[in-house]
Amino acid sequence: MISGIYLSTQAKTKQVTIKSGEKIFLAQADKSLALIEQAAQKISIKGVAIVAFIPGEETDSWTSKMKVVGHLTNNKDNLLGIASAKAAEMAATHMDSGSGVRETYSGELGYKGGLIKKVKSGYLIAAFSGGSSEQDLEVAKIGLDWLLKYY
């Protein structure tokens, strides 16, 4: 009986932590995207930024926000599609996009430019598409670092 009570308490605590993590994300996501946008404008790149929160240890769902920073597409690329593929790869591997930890799956592109970090309540993701891999990483890091301050 005591172990049942303990496990029930642990499950409730975990749910509260996850809900709290999602609440923090929703409160800070727009500012994170604004900082990514400012950083992209500073180095004269245009594209799409995505930030996301994955609750818990496994990717069963996520909450995300996206911002177009100048262009949704360019002459040949759907920048939202590329940023989304980076985020999807990170959701599956829990590693930065383009890590090469395994072969890319259909639907993934293997591009660098997305970062993921483990936090107590789950994972945070930031991705950008529109510049070089290095530029995308640079601006995504600014948004992710902003979010991490609150976890």
Backbone bond lengths (Angstrom), bond angles and torsions (degrees), N, CA, C in turn:
res aa  C-N    CA-C-N  psi(-1)  N-CA   C-N-CA  omega(-1)  CA-C   N-CA-C  phi
1 M - - - 1.449 - - 1.535 110.07 -
2 I 1.314 117.68 -43.57 1.467 121.27 -179.66 1.526 110.30 -62.88
3 S 1.327 116.98 -41.74 1.458 118.87 179.80 1.526 110.45 -65.87
4 G 1.322 118.03 -33.96 1.461 121.46 176.45 1.508 111.85 -64.04
5 I 1.318 116.11 -42.60 1.472 120.95 178.05 1.521 109.67 -64.68
6 Y 1.331 116.84 -43.09 1.461 121.76 179.75 1.528 110.20 -60.54
7 L 1.335 117.41 -49.04 1.460 120.83 -179.20 1.521 111.41 -63.24
8 S 1.304 117.51 -38.59 1.460 121.46 177.48 1.528 110.84 -63.57
9 T 1.319 116.49 -41.99 1.467 121.58 178.28 1.526 110.31 -64.64
10 Q 1.341 117.42 -42.80 1.468 121.80 179.16 1.525 110.19 -61.55
11 A 1.335 117.81 -44.11 1.463 121.52 -179.72 1.529 110.42 -62.26
12 K 1.315 117.85 -42.35 1.458 121.32 179.29 1.527 110.95 -65.72
13 T 1.326 116.63 -41.02 1.460 121.25 178.33 1.521 110.31 -62.34
14 K 1.335 117.45 -42.75 1.459 122.09 179.43 1.528 110.24 -62.61
15 Q 1.331 118.14 -43.32 1.457 121.71 179.06 1.528 111.36 -62.96
16 V 1.327 117.14 -41.45 1.465 121.49 178.42 1.526 109.59 -62.68
17 T 1.333 117.26 -42.39 1.469 121.67 179.69 1.525 110.44 -63.04
18 I 1.330 117.06 -44.44 1.459 121.07 179.47 1.523 110.53 -63.93
19 K 1.311 117.54 -46.83 1.472 121.04 178.99 1.523 110.45 -60.61
20 S 1.333 116.19 -39.62 1.453 120.76 177.80 1.528 110.27 -63.67
21 G 1.334 117.11 -41.94 1.466 121.37 178.27 1.510 112.08 -61.00
22 E 1.324 116.45 -40.84 1.457 120.49 179.00 1.531 110.69 -68.53
23 K 1.315 116.09 -38.48 1.472 121.21 178.51 1.537 110.15 -62.53
24 I 1.327 115.95 -44.19 1.469 120.44 177.74 1.520 109.66 -60.31
25 F 1.338 116.23 -46.62 1.461 120.51 -179.53 1.525 110.74 -56.75
26 L 1.313 116.50 -49.75 1.463 120.16 -177.93 1.525 112.18 -62.21
27 A 1.318 116.91 -32.67 1.469 120.85 179.18 1.530 112.01 -73.62
28 Q 1.341 117.66 -26.67 1.467 120.78 -172.56 1.530 114.96 -112.58
29 A 1.329 118.26 -9.60 1.470 121.18 -173.64 1.529 112.90 -60.99
30 D 1.325 118.10 -44.28 1.466 120.14 -178.53 1.527 111.84 -62.93
31 K 1.325 117.07 -39.88 1.471 120.44 177.99 1.524 109.84 -65.86
32 S 1.339 116.70 -41.00 1.455 120.87 177.70 1.532 110.76 -59.22
33 L 1.325 116.34 -45.88 1.468 120.46 178.58 1.524 111.57 -64.51
34 A 1.321 117.01 -37.62 1.471 120.40 178.14 1.526 110.83 -64.02
35 L 1.333 116.67 -38.46 1.464 120.23 178.08 1.526 111.39 -68.02
36 I 1.329 116.45 -38.23 1.470 119.88 175.49 1.522 109.72 -62.96
37 E 1.327 116.36 -43.77 1.467 120.65 178.99 1.528 110.82 -59.98
38 Q 1.322 118.20 -46.43 1.468 121.45 179.19 1.528 111.10 -60.95
39 A 1.330 116.23 -42.37 1.469 120.06 -179.79 1.529 110.45 -65.39
40 A 1.329 117.52 -40.03 1.465 121.06 179.01 1.527 110.60 -65.54
41 Q 1.318 116.25 -43.21 1.460 120.09 178.99 1.526 111.01 -63.52
42 K 1.317 116.21 -36.61 1.468 120.91 -179.53 1.529 111.67 -62.29
43 I 1.341 116.54 -33.73 1.475 118.87 179.43 1.536 111.37 -105.31
44 S 1.326 115.52 15.10 1.472 123.50 173.25 1.523 114.39 59.32
45 I 1.339 116.24 46.29 1.462 119.11 171.99 1.524 109.07 -118.70
46 K 1.310 115.11 150.85 1.457 122.05 179.71 1.513 107.76 -125.88
47 G 1.332 115.40 146.22 1.451 118.35 179.98 1.512 111.51 172.21
48 V 1.336 115.21 -142.21 1.458 121.76 -176.03 1.527 109.56 -133.21
49 A 1.334 115.22 135.14 1.461 122.43 177.30 1.528 108.81 -112.27
50 I 1.329 115.45 141.74 1.461 122.14 175.20 1.519 108.11 -132.95
51 V 1.326 116.36 136.29 1.460 122.17 168.57 1.523 107.12 -126.17
52 A 1.328 116.06 146.51 1.460 119.76 -177.56 1.517 110.85 -149.10
53 F 1.324 114.85 155.43 1.462 123.12 173.93 1.526 107.82 -123.18
54 I 1.336 116.01 125.34 1.461 122.63 175.09 1.520 106.71 -105.90
55 P 1.334 118.01 115.16 1.470 119.57 -179.99 1.523 111.47 -76.88
56 G 1.321 116.31 139.11 1.458 121.07 173.95 1.512 114.35 84.09
57 E 1.321 115.08 -165.54 1.462 122.65 -174.43 1.522 113.13 -88.80
58 E 1.318 117.51 -28.16 1.462 122.03 -177.74 1.522 109.64 -118.30
59 T 1.307 115.67 154.61 1.456 119.91 -179.67 1.522 109.43 -86.67
60 D 1.328 114.92 98.20 1.456 121.84 174.66 1.526 110.74 -111.35
61 S 1.332 115.43 -20.68 1.462 121.95 178.34 1.518 107.15 -163.11
62 W 1.320 115.49 168.87 1.455 119.88 171.69 1.516 109.30 -154.20
63 T 1.309 114.40 162.56 1.454 122.24 172.52 1.522 105.15 -118.20
64 S 1.329 116.64 130.65 1.464 118.39 -176.20 1.519 111.23 -140.82
65 K 1.324 113.63 162.61 1.462 122.21 173.78 1.520 106.95 -137.81
66 M 1.328 114.87 150.30 1.460 121.51 -177.97 1.515 108.89 -133.78
67 K 1.341 115.57 149.19 1.470 120.53 176.50 1.522 108.85 -140.43
68 V 1.309 115.15 130.15 1.460 120.51 172.46 1.521 107.28 -80.39
69 V 1.312 115.68 127.55 1.466 122.65 -179.82 1.535 107.29 -112.95
70 G 1.319 115.77 76.33 1.462 120.41 178.52 1.512 114.29 99.25
71 H 1.340 118.08 -53.13 1.471 120.94 -176.81 1.524 111.35 -144.32
72 L 1.316 115.96 134.82 1.463 121.68 171.66 1.526 109.88 -79.47
73 T 1.324 115.29 -34.85 1.468 122.02 177.77 1.522 108.01 -134.74
74 N 1.316 115.29 163.63 1.464 119.67 169.11 1.523 106.71 -119.57
75 N 1.294 118.84 -159.78 1.472 121.03 -175.77 1.519 113.91 -60.55
76 K 1.324 117.58 -25.22 1.463 119.06 -175.08 1.525 114.68 -140.51
77 D 1.315 118.42 -6.98 1.465 121.00 -173.61 1.522 112.01 -122.51
78 N 1.340 115.25 140.92 1.458 121.30 169.06 1.527 105.45 -91.13
79 L 1.318 116.56 101.99 1.468 121.38 -173.05 1.526 111.66 -69.21
80 L 1.322 117.43 -30.31 1.458 120.05 173.87 1.530 109.77 -65.39
81 G 1.311 117.19 -41.86 1.462 120.96 178.02 1.517 112.06 -60.55
82 I 1.322 116.72 -41.88 1.463 120.71 -179.74 1.527 110.86 -68.43
83 A 1.342 117.08 -46.01 1.470 120.05 178.63 1.530 110.09 -61.81
84 S 1.322 116.90 -39.06 1.465 121.00 178.43 1.522 111.43 -65.62
85 A 1.333 117.09 -39.32 1.468 120.57 177.70 1.529 110.59 -64.12
86 K 1.326 117.09 -37.88 1.466 120.55 176.09 1.525 109.81 -62.25
87 A 1.336 116.40 -46.83 1.465 120.92 179.94 1.527 110.86 -63.59
88 A 1.316 116.95 -41.00 1.467 120.81 -179.45 1.528 111.25 -63.67
89 E 1.319 116.76 -41.60 1.466 120.61 177.42 1.527 110.44 -61.03
90 M 1.322 116.75 -43.07 1.462 119.79 -179.63 1.521 111.63 -67.44
91 A 1.335 116.63 -36.63 1.467 120.23 177.97 1.522 110.78 -62.57
92 A 1.324 116.77 -34.16 1.468 121.16 -178.65 1.524 112.69 -80.66
93 T 1.335 117.06 -36.20 1.476 120.03 -173.79 1.522 113.76 -102.03
94 H 1.328 117.37 -19.43 1.470 123.18 -172.47 1.527 110.98 58.38
95 M 1.327 115.03 31.55 1.469 122.71 175.44 1.522 107.86 -132.39
96 D 1.336 116.28 159.75 1.461 120.53 178.82 1.529 110.11 -55.80
97 S 1.328 116.74 150.05 1.464 119.91 -179.59 1.527 109.59 -64.03
98 G 1.321 114.61 146.93 1.461 120.24 179.70 1.513 113.52 72.63
99 S 1.329 117.71 18.63 1.473 120.91 -176.80 1.521 112.42 -67.98
100 G 1.319 117.48 -23.47 1.462 120.35 -178.70 1.520 113.10 72.34
101 V 1.335 117.45 15.83 1.461 121.88 -178.06 1.536 111.06 -64.00
102 R 1.316 115.94 -24.43 1.458 121.60 177.21 1.515 107.82 -154.44
103 E 1.327 116.98 170.80 1.459 119.77 174.88 1.524 109.08 -61.48
104 T 1.320 116.84 145.73 1.460 118.96 176.97 1.526 109.32 -70.26
105 Y 1.312 114.74 140.98 1.459 121.59 177.58 1.523 108.75 -87.20
106 S 1.309 115.82 160.71 1.453 120.88 173.49 1.535 107.93 -55.93
107 G 1.324 117.01 132.45 1.466 121.38 -177.15 1.515 112.56 98.63
108 E 1.327 116.91 -17.38 1.467 121.68 175.14 1.518 108.39 -100.45
109 L 1.309 115.94 155.18 1.457 120.19 -178.95 1.526 112.91 -114.52
110 G 1.320 116.73 -15.81 1.462 120.10 -179.69 1.518 114.26 75.51
111 Y 1.324 117.26 13.44 1.462 120.97 -178.79 1.518 111.20 -78.64
112 K 1.320 115.86 144.10 1.457 121.50 170.76 1.529 108.12 -80.71
113 G 1.329 115.62 159.49 1.456 119.39 179.03 1.511 112.30 130.77
114 G 1.335 115.61 8.35 1.448 120.76 177.07 1.514 110.00 -132.70
115 L 1.331 115.43 142.46 1.465 121.36 -178.53 1.520 109.45 -126.01
116 I 1.327 116.33 144.74 1.456 121.96 177.40 1.524 108.49 -132.86
117 K 1.312 116.28 141.19 1.468 121.39 177.98 1.522 108.99 -135.22
118 K 1.319 114.91 139.13 1.457 122.47 175.13 1.518 108.12 -79.43
119 V 1.325 116.29 133.17 1.462 122.84 172.12 1.522 106.83 -125.57
120 K 1.310 117.09 169.86 1.464 121.26 -175.52 1.525 112.38 -54.66
121 S 1.317 117.17 -38.07 1.461 121.15 -173.99 1.527 114.18 -96.61
122 G 1.334 118.03 0.87 1.461 120.39 -179.22 1.515 112.06 156.53
123 Y 1.323 115.52 -133.20 1.466 121.84 -179.03 1.520 109.54 -135.53
124 L 1.326 115.71 148.08 1.459 122.56 173.09 1.519 108.39 -114.17
125 I 1.314 116.16 139.70 1.465 123.12 179.98 1.521 108.81 -125.42
126 A 1.328 116.24 141.06 1.467 122.40 168.66 1.523 107.35 -138.69
127 A 1.320 116.46 132.92 1.467 120.85 179.79 1.523 108.90 -141.93
128 F 1.329 114.62 150.21 1.455 121.00 175.29 1.515 107.80 -139.17
129 S 1.318 116.17 146.75 1.455 121.93 173.55 1.511 108.65 -137.76
130 G 1.319 115.53 130.47 1.464 120.09 178.70 1.510 112.99 154.86
131 G 1.321 117.10 -24.92 1.460 121.35 178.19 1.515 110.17 -112.45
132 S 1.307 115.45 -160.37 1.468 119.62 172.42 1.529 107.88 -72.76
133 S 1.314 116.99 167.00 1.475 120.18 177.71 1.522 110.85 -55.06
134 E 1.314 116.74 -43.06 1.464 121.12 -178.99 1.521 111.23 -64.55
135 Q 1.329 116.72 -42.87 1.466 120.43 178.82 1.528 110.81 -65.86
136 D 1.326 116.09 -42.89 1.464 120.04 178.85 1.530 110.64 -59.26
137 L 1.326 116.49 -44.28 1.465 120.93 177.95 1.522 111.44 -63.09
138 E 1.313 116.16 -42.45 1.471 121.19 -178.42 1.525 111.54 -58.55
139 V 1.323 116.71 -46.99 1.464 118.45 -176.67 1.532 111.67 -78.21
140 A 1.327 117.99 -33.71 1.473 120.92 176.82 1.524 110.13 -63.12
141 K 1.325 116.81 -38.93 1.470 121.68 -179.39 1.531 111.46 -60.58
142 I 1.313 116.45 -37.55 1.468 120.31 179.87 1.530 109.97 -62.78
143 G 1.313 117.44 -44.06 1.461 120.82 178.12 1.514 112.76 -67.46
144 L 1.333 116.76 -41.29 1.460 120.39 179.49 1.527 110.53 -66.24
145 D 1.324 117.03 -42.77 1.469 120.04 178.78 1.526 111.42 -59.68
146 W 1.323 117.03 -37.21 1.471 120.85 177.44 1.519 109.60 -61.34
147 L 1.324 116.60 -49.01 1.462 120.35 -179.26 1.530 111.76 -62.31
148 L 1.311 116.96 -41.22 1.463 120.98 -176.65 1.524 112.36 -60.89
149 K 1.319 117.65 -28.73 1.478 120.43 179.49 1.524 111.76 -59.25
150 Y 1.323 117.18 -24.29 1.460 121.61 -175.69 1.536 113.68 -96.07
151 Y 1.300 115.81 -0.24 1.472 120.46 179.68 1.508 109.16 -113.31
